[in-house]
């Protein structure tokens, strides 16, 4: 029982690390924008804003971007494909 639980934990941890690594690689290649540029994009139907903040950073924040969707950065592969490729994705993780 302990071996099965440990194996499951290791696999989950590895998948999380891979997902976060993929997100980091994506962030290095993606251009950055200013908050003023983002404000101009709000309400544009061709822009999808994704909030990637984790746990307490998101839960305790009084500031949220209107219309932003909450996604888990550790599960990048599970949600990235659900967004149309012709849309502009803005990832927020500050």
TIVO-2410 file (N, C-alpha, C; in nm, 3 decimals):
# residues 94
REC num residu      c1      c2      c3 atome chaine
REC   1      X   0.082  -0.119   0.000     N      A
REC   1      X   0.000   0.000   0.000    CA      A
REC   1      X   0.087   0.126   0.000     C      A
REC   2      X   0.193   0.126   0.085     N      A
REC   2      X   0.281   0.242   0.091    CA      A
REC   2      X   0.354   0.263  -0.041     C      A
REC   3      X   0.392   0.152  -0.106     N      A
REC   3      X   0.464   0.163  -0.234    CA      A
REC   3      X   0.374   0.225  -0.340     C      A
REC   4      X   0.249   0.182  -0.345     N      A
REC   4      X   0.154   0.236  -0.443    CA      A
REC   4      X   0.130   0.385  -0.418     C      A
REC   5      X   0.113   0.423  -0.293     N      A
REC   5      X   0.092   0.562  -0.257    CA      A
REC   5      X   0.216   0.645  -0.292     C      A
REC   6      X   0.333   0.593  -0.262     N      A
REC   6      X   0.457   0.663  -0.293    CA      A
REC   6      X   0.475   0.680  -0.444     C      A
REC   7      X   0.444   0.575  -0.519     N      A
REC   7      X   0.455   0.583  -0.665    CA      A
REC   7      X   0.360   0.686  -0.722     C      A
REC   8      X   0.239   0.690  -0.670     N      A
REC   8      X   0.141   0.788  -0.715    CA      A
REC   8      X   0.188   0.929  -0.683     C      A
REC   9      X   0.241   0.948  -0.565     N      A
REC   9      X   0.292   1.078  -0.525    CA      A
REC   9      X   0.407   1.122  -0.613     C      A
REC  10      X   0.499   1.032  -0.644     N      A
REC  10      X   0.614   1.063  -0.729    CA      A
REC  10      X   0.568   1.101  -0.869     C      A
REC  11      X   0.474   1.024  -0.925     N      A
REC  11      X   0.424   1.054  -1.060    CA      A
REC  11      X   0.355   1.190  -1.062     C      A
REC  12      X   0.272   1.218  -0.961     N      A
REC  12      X   0.204   1.347  -0.953    CA      A
REC  12      X   0.304   1.461  -0.943     C      A
REC  13      X   0.404   1.445  -0.859     N      A
REC  13      X   0.506   1.547  -0.842    CA      A
REC  13      X   0.582   1.570  -0.973     C      A
REC  14      X   0.617   1.462  -1.042     N      A
REC  14      X   0.689   1.475  -1.170    CA      A
REC  14      X   0.605   1.548  -1.274     C      A
REC  15      X   0.477   1.514  -1.281     N      A
REC  15      X   0.389   1.581  -1.378    CA      A
REC  15      X   0.375   1.729  -1.345     C      A
REC  16      X   0.368   1.762  -1.217     N      A
REC  16      X   0.360   1.902  -1.176    CA      A
REC  16      X   0.488   1.977  -1.215     C      A
REC  17      X   0.602   1.916  -1.191     N      A
REC  17      X   0.730   1.979  -1.227    CA      A
REC  17      X   0.739   1.999  -1.378     C      A
REC  18      X   0.696   1.899  -1.455     N      A
REC  18      X   0.699   1.911  -1.600    CA      A
REC  18      X   0.607   2.024  -1.646     C      A
REC  19      X   0.488   2.033  -1.588     N      A
REC  19      X   0.394   2.139  -1.623    CA      A
REC  19      X   0.449   2.277  -1.591     C      A
REC  20      X   0.508   2.292  -1.474     N      A
REC  20      X   0.566   2.421  -1.436    CA      A
REC  20      X   0.685   2.454  -1.524     C      A
REC  21      X   0.765   2.355  -1.559     N      A
REC  21      X   0.879   2.378  -1.648    CA      A
REC  21      X   0.833   2.422  -1.785     C      A
REC  22      X   0.726   2.361  -1.835     N      A
REC  22      X   0.671   2.400  -1.965    CA      A
REC  22      X   0.620   2.542  -1.960     C      A
REC  23      X   0.555   2.579  -1.851     N      A
REC  23      X   0.506   2.715  -1.835    CA      A
REC  23      X   0.622   2.815  -1.829     C      A
REC  24      X   0.729   2.780  -1.760     N      A
REC  24      X   0.846   2.867  -1.752    CA      A
REC  24      X   0.909   2.886  -1.888     C      A
REC  25      X   0.918   2.780  -1.966     N      A
REC  25      X   0.973   2.791  -2.102    CA      A
REC  25      X   0.884   2.878  -2.189     C      A
REC  26      X   0.754   2.861  -2.175     N      A
REC  26      X   0.659   2.942  -2.249    CA      A
REC  26      X   0.674   3.089  -2.212     C      A
REC  27      X   0.690   3.117  -2.085     N      A
REC  27      X   0.704   3.255  -2.038    CA      A
REC  27      X   0.831   3.320  -2.088     C      A
REC  28      X   0.938   3.243  -2.103     N      A
REC  28      X   1.064   3.299  -2.152    CA      A
REC  28      X   1.052   3.342  -2.298     C      A
REC  29      X   0.968   3.273  -2.375     N      A
REC  29      X   0.952   3.303  -2.516    CA      A
REC  29      X   0.845   3.407  -2.541     C      A
REC  30      X   0.754   3.425  -2.449     N      A
REC  30      X   0.641   3.514  -2.468    CA      A
REC  30      X   0.680   3.659  -2.441     C      A
REC  31      X   0.625   3.750  -2.519     N      A
REC  31      X   0.652   3.892  -2.491    CA      A
REC  31      X   0.580   3.937  -2.365     C      A
REC  32      X   0.633   4.036  -2.299     N      A
REC  32      X   0.571   4.092  -2.180    CA      A
REC  32      X   0.498   4.220  -2.220     C      A
REC  33      X   0.391   4.250  -2.148     N      A
REC  33      X   0.317   4.372  -2.173    CA      A
REC  33      X   0.303   4.449  -2.042     C      A
REC  34      X   0.277   4.577  -2.054     N      A
REC  34      X   0.257   4.661  -1.936    CA      A
REC  34      X   0.111   4.656  -1.894     C      A
REC  35      X   0.084   4.704  -1.774     N      A
REC  35      X  -0.055   4.706  -1.728    CA      A
REC  35      X  -0.139   4.803  -1.813     C      A
REC  36      X  -0.075   4.907  -1.865     N      A
REC  36      X  -0.147   4.999  -1.953    CA      A
REC  36      X  -0.187   4.929  -2.083     C      A
REC  37      X  -0.096   4.847  -2.137     N      A
REC  37      X  -0.128   4.772  -2.258    CA      A
REC  37      X  -0.240   4.671  -2.231     C      A
REC  38      X  -0.236   4.609  -2.115     N      A
REC  38      X  -0.340   4.514  -2.078    CA      A
REC  38      X  -0.475   4.583  -2.065     C      A
REC  39      X  -0.476   4.701  -2.004     N      A
REC  39      X  -0.601   4.776  -1.988    CA      A
REC  39      X  -0.667   4.801  -2.124     C      A
REC  40      X  -0.584   4.830  -2.225     N      A
REC  40      X  -0.636   4.853  -2.359    CA      A
REC  40      X  -0.696   4.726  -2.420     C      A
REC  41      X  -0.651   4.610  -2.374     N      A
REC  41      X  -0.698   4.482  -2.428    CA      A
REC  41      X  -0.826   4.433  -2.362     C      A
REC  42      X  -0.858   4.486  -2.244     N      A
REC  42      X  -0.976   4.440  -2.170    CA      A
REC  42      X  -1.102   4.457  -2.255     C      A
REC  43      X  -1.183   4.356  -2.258     N      A
REC  43      X  -1.307   4.360  -2.334    CA      A
REC  43      X  -1.292   4.317  -2.479     C      A
REC  44      X  -1.169   4.297  -2.525     N      A
REC  44      X  -1.145   4.253  -2.662    CA      A
REC  44      X  -1.180   4.104  -2.670     C      A
REC  45      X  -1.272   4.065  -2.758     N      A
REC  45      X  -1.312   3.924  -2.765    CA      A
REC  45      X  -1.202   3.831  -2.818     C      A
REC  46      X  -1.097   3.888  -2.875     N      A
REC  46      X  -0.986   3.806  -2.925    CA      A
REC  46      X  -0.878   3.784  -2.821     C      A
REC  47      X  -0.898   3.835  -2.700     N      A
REC  47      X  -0.799   3.823  -2.593    CA      A
REC  47      X  -0.860   3.744  -2.477     C      A
REC  48      X  -0.785   3.645  -2.430     N      A
REC  48      X  -0.825   3.566  -2.314    CA      A
REC  48      X  -0.719   3.587  -2.206     C      A
REC  49      X  -0.762   3.636  -2.092     N      A
REC  49      X  -0.670   3.661  -1.980    CA      A
REC  49      X  -0.683   3.545  -1.882     C      A
REC  50      X  -0.568   3.486  -1.851     N      A
REC  50      X  -0.565   3.369  -1.763    CA      A
REC  50      X  -0.483   3.403  -1.639     C      A
REC  51      X  -0.547   3.392  -1.524     N      A
REC  51      X  -0.482   3.419  -1.395    CA      A
REC  51      X  -0.422   3.289  -1.344     C      A
REC  52      X  -0.290   3.286  -1.329     N      A
REC  52      X  -0.219   3.166  -1.287    CA      A
REC  52      X  -0.170   3.171  -1.143     C      A
REC  53      X  -0.216   3.269  -1.068     N      A
REC  53      X  -0.172   3.277  -0.929    CA      A
REC  53      X  -0.221   3.157  -0.851     C      A
REC  54      X  -0.138   3.114  -0.756     N      A
REC  54      X  -0.167   2.994  -0.677    CA      A
REC  54      X  -0.222   3.027  -0.540     C      A
REC  55      X  -0.298   2.936  -0.485     N      A
REC  55      X  -0.341   2.936  -0.346    CA      A
REC  55      X  -0.373   3.070  -0.287     C      A
REC  56      X  -0.301   3.103  -0.183     N      A
REC  56      X  -0.328   3.225  -0.108    CA      A
REC  56      X  -0.301   3.352  -0.189     C      A
REC  57      X  -0.207   3.345  -0.283     N      A
REC  57      X  -0.181   3.462  -0.367    CA      A
REC  57      X  -0.308   3.504  -0.440     C      A
REC  58      X  -0.385   3.406  -0.484     N      A
REC  58      X  -0.509   3.435  -0.556    CA      A
REC  58      X  -0.625   3.457  -0.459     C      A
REC  59      X  -0.636   3.369  -0.361     N      A
REC  59      X  -0.749   3.376  -0.268    CA      A
REC  59      X  -0.750   3.504  -0.186     C      A
REC  60      X  -0.634   3.551  -0.143     N      A
REC  60      X  -0.625   3.668  -0.057    CA      A
REC  60      X  -0.614   3.799  -0.133     C      A
REC  61      X  -0.607   3.793  -0.263     N      A
REC  61      X  -0.591   3.914  -0.342    CA      A
REC  61      X  -0.721   3.992  -0.352     C      A
REC  62      X  -0.712   4.120  -0.328     N      A
REC  62      X  -0.827   4.207  -0.348    CA      A
REC  62      X  -0.832   4.257  -0.491     C      A
REC  63      X  -0.722   4.241  -0.562     N      A
REC  63      X  -0.715   4.288  -0.700    CA      A
REC  63      X  -0.722   4.170  -0.795     C      A
REC  64      X  -0.822   4.172  -0.880     N      A
REC  64      X  -0.837   4.067  -0.982    CA      A
REC  64      X  -0.868   4.135  -1.113     C      A
REC  65      X  -0.821   4.078  -1.220     N      A
REC  65      X  -0.845   4.133  -1.352    CA      A
REC  65      X  -0.985   4.092  -1.397     C      A
REC  66      X  -1.065   4.190  -1.429     N      A
REC  66      X  -1.202   4.164  -1.470    CA      A
REC  66      X  -1.205   4.074  -1.594     C      A
REC  67      X  -1.280   3.966  -1.585     N      A
REC  67      X  -1.294   3.874  -1.697    CA      A
REC  67      X  -1.187   3.768  -1.707     C      A
REC  68      X  -1.087   3.774  -1.618     N      A
REC  68      X  -0.979   3.674  -1.623    CA      A
REC  68      X  -1.031   3.538  -1.578     C      A
REC  69      X  -0.977   3.435  -1.640     N      A
REC  69      X  -1.011   3.298  -1.605    CA      A
REC  69      X  -0.903   3.242  -1.514     C      A
REC  70      X  -0.941   3.168  -1.413     N      A
REC  70      X  -0.845   3.109  -1.318    CA      A
REC  70      X  -0.807   2.970  -1.368     C      A
REC  71      X  -0.678   2.946  -1.385     N      A
REC  71      X  -0.626   2.815  -1.425    CA      A
REC  71      X  -0.509   2.778  -1.336     C      A
REC  72      X  -0.481   2.650  -1.326     N      A
REC  72      X  -0.371   2.598  -1.245    CA      A
REC  72      X  -0.245   2.587  -1.331     C      A
REC  73      X  -0.138   2.658  -1.296     N      A
REC  73      X  -0.016   2.652  -1.377    CA      A
REC  73      X   0.048   2.514  -1.376     C      A
REC  74      X   0.018   2.432  -1.278     N      A
REC  74      X   0.073   2.298  -1.272    CA      A
REC  74      X   0.006   2.200  -1.367     C      A
REC  75      X  -0.109   2.239  -1.421     N      A
REC  75      X  -0.183   2.153  -1.513    CA      A
REC  75      X  -0.193   2.216  -1.652     C      A
REC  76      X  -0.088   2.277  -1.695     N      A
REC  76      X  -0.083   2.348  -1.823    CA      A
REC  76      X  -0.137   2.264  -1.938     C      A
REC  77      X  -0.094   2.141  -1.947     N      A
REC  77      X  -0.136   2.056  -2.059    CA      A
REC  77      X  -0.285   2.025  -2.057     C      A
REC  78      X  -0.347   2.028  -1.941     N      A
REC  78      X  -0.489   1.994  -1.933    CA      A
REC  78      X  -0.579   2.109  -1.977     C      A
REC  79      X  -0.534   2.233  -1.968     N      A
REC  79      X  -0.622   2.344  -2.003    CA      A
REC  79      X  -0.577   2.425  -2.124     C      A
REC  80      X  -0.453   2.419  -2.161     N      A
REC  80      X  -0.403   2.502  -2.271    CA      A
REC  80      X  -0.476   2.474  -2.402     C      A
REC  81      X  -0.505   2.349  -2.431     N      A
REC  81      X  -0.567   2.313  -2.558    CA      A
REC  81      X  -0.714   2.352  -2.568     C      A
REC  82      X  -0.777   2.390  -2.458     N      A
REC  82      X  -0.918   2.426  -2.464    CA      A
REC  82      X  -0.941   2.567  -2.518     C      A
REC  83      X  -0.834   2.646  -2.529     N      A
REC  83      X  -0.847   2.781  -2.581    CA      A
REC  83      X  -0.816   2.785  -2.730     C      A
REC  84      X  -0.896   2.858  -2.809     N      A
REC  84      X  -0.872   2.865  -2.953    CA      A
REC  84      X  -0.734   2.922  -2.985     C      A
REC  85      X  -0.668   2.862  -3.082     N      A
REC  85      X  -0.533   2.904  -3.119    CA      A
REC  85      X  -0.530   3.044  -3.181     C      A
REC  86      X  -0.643   3.089  -3.236     N      A
REC  86      X  -0.645   3.222  -3.298    CA      A
REC  86      X  -0.663   3.335  -3.197     C      A
REC  87      X  -0.686   3.300  -3.071     N      A
REC  87      X  -0.700   3.401  -2.966    CA      A
REC  87      X  -0.563   3.436  -2.908     C      A
REC  88      X  -0.552   3.554  -2.852     N      A
REC  88      X  -0.432   3.595  -2.781    CA      A
REC  88      X  -0.449   3.561  -2.634     C      A
REC  89      X  -0.358   3.481  -2.579     N      A
REC  89      X  -0.363   3.446  -2.438    CA      A
REC  89      X  -0.270   3.537  -2.360     C      A
REC  90      X  -0.322   3.596  -2.255     N      A
REC  90      X  -0.243   3.678  -2.164    CA      A
REC  90      X  -0.238   3.602  -2.033     C      A
REC  91      X  -0.117   3.561  -1.992     N      A
REC  91      X  -0.099   3.485  -1.869    CA      A
REC  91      X  -0.054   3.579  -1.757     C      A
REC  92      X  -0.128   3.579  -1.648     N      A
REC  92      X  -0.097   3.664  -1.535    CA      A
REC  92      X  -0.056   3.579  -1.416     C      A
REC  93      X   0.063   3.605  -1.362     N      A
REC  93      X   0.110   3.523  -1.250    CA      A
REC  93      X   0.182   3.604  -1.144     C      A
REC  94      X   0.165   3.733  -1.142     N      A
REC  94      X   0.238   3.815  -1.045    CA      A
REC  94      X   0.182   3.807  -0.906     C      A
***
